[in-house]
Amino acid sequence: MSHAIGSGYFVAAEDSIWENTEPGVKRRIIAYLDELMLVEVLFEKNAVGSLHSHPHVQGSYVAEGRFEVTIDGVSKILEQGGSFIVPGNLVHGVKALEKGRLIDSFTPHRAEFLK
């Protein structure tokens, strides 16, 4: 069952709250269980998701835009429809080469994202 947002297994867009995370970047939790979290992240052109690491496995889908993605010191350009996966504890980050949107998944959920 999902926690904190929505009702049961379904979450309407209006049940999610946008949060500014870095200059030109905002995110909202789409839905989550203890084992999995889905997050939508919007980027303005040239906005950066700073290099960081966390113990969670992360899978991300480029829903819109074009991003330079860096994982463990290796960078690639990914466009709409592309995706990447980050094993736990690897340093990673992104730069939006144009306005864009990522759909991130985390396992287990990112408890620090919850307020």
Backbone as a chain_set.jsonl record, in Angstrom:
{"seq": "MSHAIGSGYFVAAEDSIWENTEPGVKRRIIAYLDELMLVEVLFEKNAVGSLHSHPHVQGSYVAEGRFEVTIDGVSKILEQGGSFIVPGNLVHGVKALEKGRLIDSFTPHRAEFLK", "coords": {"N": [[0.842, -1.182, 0.0], [0.49, 2.286, -0.698], [2.113, 5.145, 0.804], [1.421, 8.133, 2.661], [0.644, 9.77, 0.403], [-2.048, 10.124, -1.931], [-4.592, 7.577, -2.359], [-4.843, 4.451, -1.23], [-3.793, 2.264, -3.728], [-3.622, 4.067, -5.782], [-2.632, 7.208, -7.104], [-3.407, 10.493, -7.548], [-2.415, 13.235, -9.645], [-2.729, 15.725, -8.392], [-2.375, 15.093, -5.754], [0.275, 15.071, -5.197], [3.12, 16.901, -4.1], [5.123, 19.537, -5.233], [8.603, 20.157, -4.862], [11.295, 22.357, -4.516], [14.613, 21.61, -5.294], [17.263, 22.09, -6.165], [18.88, 24.861, -7.808], [16.776, 25.622, -10.486], [15.668, 23.086, -10.52], [13.094, 20.845, -9.667], [11.123, 18.52, -7.773], [8.704, 15.863, -7.385], [7.171, 13.447, -5.376], [5.857, 10.661, -6.787], [4.667, 8.179, -6.13], [4.919, 5.68, -3.542], [6.15, 2.73, -1.915], [7.512, 0.898, 0.861], [9.484, -0.594, -0.403], [9.892, 0.554, -2.945], [10.134, 3.601, -4.789], [8.706, 6.168, -6.76], [9.592, 9.044, -8.552], [9.123, 12.22, -9.955], [11.062, 14.498, -11.769], [11.727, 17.785, -12.624], [13.598, 19.822, -14.839], [15.088, 22.91, -15.595], [16.621, 24.365, -18.525], [20.097, 23.815, -18.579], [20.191, 23.337, -15.848], [21.44, 21.61, -12.971], [21.694, 18.444, -11.545], [23.353, 17.791, -8.878], [26.492, 15.998, -8.418], [26.342, 13.071, -6.504], [25.847, 10.438, -4.07], [24.098, 7.512, -2.927], [22.758, 4.82, -0.935], [20.705, 3.499, -2.259], [19.379, 1.664, -5.056], [18.982, 3.107, -8.215], [16.847, 3.768, -10.907], [16.346, 5.494, -13.899], [14.321, 7.299, -16.211], [14.289, 9.116, -19.186], [11.926, 11.26, -19.716], [11.373, 13.613, -21.041], [13.337, 15.916, -22.94], [16.956, 16.424, -22.93], [19.864, 15.113, -21.56], [23.041, 15.285, -19.935], [24.482, 12.665, -18.476], [26.22, 11.488, -15.706], [27.886, 8.772, -14.38], [29.732, 7.223, -12.002], [32.049, 8.524, -12.904], [31.898, 8.342, -15.685], [30.51, 9.816, -18.532], [27.55, 10.279, -20.464], [25.381, 11.264, -23.138], [21.939, 11.433, -22.984], [18.77, 11.186, -24.515], [15.227, 11.938, -24.886], [13.341, 9.116, -24.057], [15.522, 7.58, -23.458], [17.387, 5.831, -20.865], [18.782, 5.173, -17.593], [20.641, 3.331, -15.128], [21.627, 3.144, -11.753], [23.744, 1.568, -9.643], [23.719, 1.036, -6.071], [25.457, 3.421, -4.046], [27.228, 4.473, -6.007], [28.764, 7.35, -7.398], [26.924, 9.876, -8.95], [25.225, 12.072, -11.31], [23.401, 14.68, -13.082], [23.13, 16.873, -15.951], [20.974, 19.165, -17.392], [20.66, 19.547, -20.716], [18.816, 20.76, -22.177], [15.51, 21.999, -21.451], [13.886, 19.646, -19.369], [12.626, 16.398, -18.223], [12.77, 13.896, -15.81], [11.921, 10.582, -14.823], [12.334, 9.045, -11.929], [13.189, 6.041, -10.215], [13.488, 4.378, -7.119], [14.961, 1.929, -5.045], [15.489, 0.611, -1.866], [12.72, 2.811, -0.885], [13.35, 6.404, -0.751], [13.75, 7.582, 2.183], [14.572, 10.056, 3.179], [13.465, 11.875, 1.413], [10.919, 12.227, 2.228], [8.701, 14.246, 4.092]], "CA": [[0.0, 0.0, 0.0], [1.275, 3.508, -0.734], [2.151, 5.91, 2.046], [1.434, 9.596, 2.715], [-0.021, 10.467, -0.695], [-3.027, 9.345, -2.656], [-5.529, 6.726, -1.644], [-4.614, 3.066, -1.603], [-2.79, 2.006, -4.755], [-3.727, 5.069, -6.831], [-2.223, 8.557, -6.701], [-3.735, 11.527, -8.526], [-1.362, 14.254, -9.754], [-2.933, 16.811, -7.418], [-1.996, 14.622, -4.43], [1.726, 15.175, -5.07], [3.584, 18.259, -3.846], [6.408, 19.877, -5.839], [9.609, 20.683, -3.946], [12.514, 22.845, -5.159], [15.732, 20.872, -4.714], [18.478, 22.787, -6.563], [18.462, 25.902, -8.762], [16.231, 25.123, -11.747], [15.263, 21.681, -10.378], [12.068, 20.545, -8.672], [10.683, 17.125, -7.822], [7.545, 15.442, -6.613], [7.044, 12.005, -5.196], [4.664, 10.183, -7.494], [4.081, 7.142, -5.276], [5.946, 4.82, -2.972], [6.026, 1.691, -0.899], [8.821, 0.789, 1.497], [10.422, -1.229, -1.317], [10.044, 1.24, -4.228], [9.626, 4.975, -4.841], [8.719, 6.832, -8.058], [9.741, 10.484, -8.385], [9.215, 13.01, -11.188], [11.991, 15.599, -11.555], [11.73, 18.755, -13.722], [14.833, 20.592, -14.955], [15.214, 23.993, -16.56], [17.824, 24.227, -19.337], [21.383, 23.989, -17.892], [20.122, 22.995, -14.425], [22.308, 20.49, -12.617], [21.482, 17.558, -10.406], [24.749, 17.675, -8.431], [27.057, 14.676, -8.162], [26.03, 12.572, -5.174], [25.651, 8.986, -4.002], [23.186, 7.021, -1.897], [22.779, 3.352, -0.964], [19.571, 2.978, -3.022], [19.478, 1.453, -6.497], [18.155, 4.104, -8.912], [16.605, 3.646, -12.338], [15.763, 6.754, -14.371], [13.817, 7.346, -17.584], [14.223, 10.481, -19.72], [10.583, 11.454, -20.258], [11.462, 14.764, -21.944], [14.582, 16.659, -22.921], [18.264, 15.866, -23.243], [20.669, 15.215, -20.35], [24.358, 14.68, -19.793], [24.402, 11.846, -17.27], [27.52, 10.992, -15.268], [27.819, 7.695, -13.394], [31.049, 6.676, -11.672], [33.067, 9.186, -13.71], [31.64, 8.178, -17.118], [29.378, 10.66, -18.952], [26.857, 9.982, -21.724], [24.225, 12.097, -23.458], [20.711, 10.665, -23.177], [17.63, 11.975, -24.984], [13.905, 11.402, -24.572], [13.229, 7.682, -24.293], [16.692, 6.914, -22.899], [17.3, 5.515, -19.447], [20.024, 4.76, -16.948], [20.489, 2.683, -13.829], [22.765, 3.438, -10.887], [23.841, 0.709, -8.467], [23.886, 1.766, -4.828], [26.715, 4.026, -3.62], [28.037, 5.06, -7.08], [28.592, 8.792, -7.559], [26.225, 10.159, -10.202], [24.546, 13.352, -11.416], [22.945, 15.02, -14.433], [22.99, 18.272, -16.375], [19.939, 19.283, -18.418], [21.151, 20.272, -21.89], [17.62, 21.528, -22.538], [14.462, 21.762, -20.462], [13.582, 18.225, -19.419], [11.921, 15.724, -17.132], [13.164, 12.52, -15.524], [11.135, 9.77, -13.904], [13.293, 8.258, -11.164], [12.699, 5.013, -9.303], [14.476, 4.033, -6.101], [14.671, 0.807, -4.181], [14.173, 0.901, -1.299], [12.3, 4.206, -1.01], [14.252, 7.414, -0.189], [13.071, 8.119, 3.365], [14.925, 11.476, 3.36], [12.609, 12.684, 0.555], [9.622, 12.381, 2.895], [8.719, 15.28, 5.133]], "C": [[0.888, 1.246, 0.0], [1.164, 4.258, 0.584], [1.999, 7.394, 1.757], [0.679, 10.307, 1.606], [-1.029, 9.537, -1.346], [-3.925, 8.524, -1.753], [-5.315, 5.299, -2.115], [-3.511, 2.947, -2.629], [-2.742, 3.078, -5.83], [-3.358, 6.446, -6.303], [-2.57, 9.517, -7.829], [-2.643, 12.593, -8.515], [-1.502, 15.337, -8.697], [-2.595, 16.387, -5.984], [-0.492, 14.719, -4.168], [2.13, 16.634, -4.94], [4.963, 18.454, -4.467], [7.317, 20.501, -4.789], [10.816, 21.142, -4.761], [13.698, 22.178, -4.486], [17.077, 21.531, -4.981], [18.032, 23.874, -7.531], [18.004, 25.298, -10.09], [15.752, 23.689, -11.712], [14.162, 21.58, -9.329], [11.592, 19.123, -8.868], [9.401, 16.948, -7.046], [7.555, 13.933, -6.532], [5.754, 11.588, -5.868], [3.93, 9.168, -6.624], [5.22, 6.351, -4.652], [5.383, 3.782, -2.02], [7.377, 1.672, -0.186], [9.877, 0.301, 0.501], [10.727, -0.43, -2.58], [9.447, 2.641, -4.147], [9.745, 5.474, -6.275], [8.7, 8.335, -7.839], [9.842, 11.131, -9.758], [10.09, 14.223, -10.892], [12.005, 16.483, -12.799], [13.001, 19.588, -13.669], [14.642, 21.715, -15.958], [16.492, 23.74, -17.361], [19.044, 24.62, -18.504], [21.332, 23.737, -16.388], [20.912, 21.709, -14.173], [21.742, 19.738, -11.417], [22.879, 17.173, -9.941], [25.187, 16.224, -8.241], [26.803, 14.292, -6.709], [25.987, 11.052, -5.218], [24.685, 8.677, -2.868], [23.156, 5.502, -1.992], [21.677, 2.718, -1.811], [19.972, 2.686, -4.472], [18.527, 2.446, -7.146], [18.053, 3.737, -10.388], [15.901, 4.907, -12.79], [15.43, 6.672, -15.85], [13.736, 8.809, -18.011], [12.872, 10.645, -20.408], [10.544, 12.599, -21.263], [12.863, 15.341, -21.85], [15.802, 15.845, -23.279], [19.181, 16.152, -22.053], [22.064, 14.653, -20.572], [24.329, 13.976, -18.441], [25.796, 11.326, -16.953], [27.301, 9.959, -14.171], [29.223, 7.153, -13.217], [32.139, 7.217, -12.607], [32.9, 9.069, -15.217], [30.398, 8.979, -17.481], [28.864, 10.236, -20.315], [25.724, 10.979, -21.894], [23.034, 11.167, -23.697], [19.581, 11.609, -23.547], [16.337, 11.291, -24.579], [13.824, 9.936, -24.975], [14.415, 6.893, -23.774], [16.504, 6.64, -21.42], [18.677, 5.173, -18.904], [19.707, 4.13, -15.601], [21.774, 2.899, -13.052], [22.748, 2.455, -9.719], [24.078, 1.552, -7.216], [25.322, 2.231, -4.608], [27.629, 4.527, -4.735], [27.73, 6.549, -7.183], [27.977, 9.042, -8.931], [25.573, 11.536, -10.146], [24.159, 13.61, -12.852], [23.045, 16.52, -14.673], [21.962, 18.285, -17.494], [20.484, 20.13, -19.564], [20.041, 21.089, -22.533], [16.6, 21.257, -21.442], [14.059, 20.293, -20.535], [12.929, 17.696, -18.16], [12.422, 14.287, -17.024], [12.118, 11.864, -14.636], [12.139, 8.83, -13.233], [12.572, 7.212, -10.34], [13.838, 4.647, -8.361], [14.019, 2.801, -5.347], [15.803, 0.672, -3.17], [13.843, 2.383, -1.433], [13.312, 5.131, -0.325], [13.547, 8.088, 0.991], [13.376, 9.593, 3.567], [14.121, 12.398, 2.443], [11.256, 12.988, 1.217], [9.715, 13.421, 3.991], [7.578, 15.086, 6.087]], "O": [[1.938, 1.25, 0.642], [0.245, 4.035, 1.372], [2.417, 7.859, 0.696], [0.114, 11.373, 1.853], [-0.878, 8.316, -1.315], [-4.004, 8.751, -0.546], [-5.578, 4.977, -3.273], [-2.414, 3.469, -2.43], [-1.892, 3.007, -6.717], [-3.727, 6.808, -5.186], [-2.076, 9.366, -8.946], [-2.015, 12.825, -7.482], [-0.502, 15.816, -8.162], [-2.536, 17.233, -5.092], [-0.038, 14.477, -3.05], [1.552, 17.505, -5.591], [5.865, 17.643, -4.258], [6.87, 21.269, -3.938], [11.308, 20.395, -5.607], [13.796, 22.171, -3.259], [17.946, 21.529, -4.109], [16.908, 23.819, -8.031], [18.747, 24.559, -10.735], [15.455, 23.117, -12.761], [14.272, 22.148, -8.243], [11.644, 18.581, -9.972], [9.051, 17.749, -6.18], [7.9, 13.238, -7.488], [4.683, 12.105, -5.551], [2.724, 9.282, -6.406], [6.341, 6.347, -5.161], [4.317, 3.936, -1.423], [8.298, 2.374, -0.605], [11.029, 0.731, 0.555], [11.732, -0.703, -3.237], [8.404, 2.852, -3.529], [10.757, 5.238, -6.936], [7.906, 8.848, -7.051], [10.567, 10.644, -10.625], [9.891, 14.903, -9.885], [12.262, 16.0, -13.902], [13.434, 20.011, -12.597], [14.101, 21.503, -17.043], [17.354, 22.98, -16.921], [19.026, 25.635, -17.807], [22.346, 23.908, -15.712], [21.03, 20.847, -15.044], [21.365, 20.337, -10.409], [23.52, 16.316, -10.55], [24.377, 15.345, -7.947], [27.021, 15.09, -5.799], [26.081, 10.454, -6.29], [24.487, 9.49, -1.965], [23.499, 4.949, -3.037], [21.713, 1.512, -2.055], [20.809, 3.387, -5.041], [17.396, 2.615, -6.69], [19.056, 3.432, -11.033], [14.956, 5.354, -12.14], [16.155, 6.063, -16.636], [13.185, 9.643, -17.292], [12.696, 10.218, -21.549], [9.774, 12.563, -22.222], [13.504, 15.264, -20.802], [15.717, 14.752, -23.841], [19.269, 17.289, -21.59], [22.248, 13.677, -21.299], [24.172, 14.611, -17.398], [26.477, 10.786, -17.826], [26.631, 10.221, -13.172], [29.836, 6.678, -14.173], [33.025, 6.482, -13.043], [33.692, 9.645, -15.963], [29.358, 8.851, -16.835], [29.637, 9.882, -21.205], [25.173, 11.478, -20.914], [23.106, 10.238, -24.502], [19.445, 12.69, -22.974], [16.349, 10.204, -24.002], [14.19, 9.563, -26.09], [14.339, 5.67, -23.657], [15.576, 7.154, -20.796], [19.614, 4.916, -19.66], [18.649, 4.364, -15.017], [22.87, 2.847, -13.61], [21.838, 2.498, -8.892], [24.588, 2.668, -7.31], [26.276, 1.527, -4.941], [28.734, 4.978, -4.435], [26.576, 6.961, -7.069], [28.433, 8.504, -9.939], [25.389, 12.1, -9.067], [24.537, 12.854, -13.747], [23.044, 17.322, -13.739], [22.063, 17.504, -18.441], [20.74, 21.32, -19.381], [20.296, 21.991, -23.33], [16.806, 20.384, -20.599], [13.905, 19.745, -21.627], [12.708, 18.414, -17.185], [12.487, 13.561, -18.016], [11.503, 12.523, -13.797], [12.714, 7.948, -13.871], [11.48, 7.455, -9.827], [15.003, 4.611, -8.758], [12.835, 2.647, -5.047], [16.968, 0.622, -3.565], [14.61, 3.133, -2.035], [14.042, 4.704, 0.569], [12.822, 9.065, 0.802], [12.528, 10.324, 4.078], [14.097, 13.606, 2.678], [10.546, 13.904, 0.801], [10.697, 13.469, 4.731], [7.425, 15.86, 7.033]]}, "num_chains": 1, "name": "protein.A"}
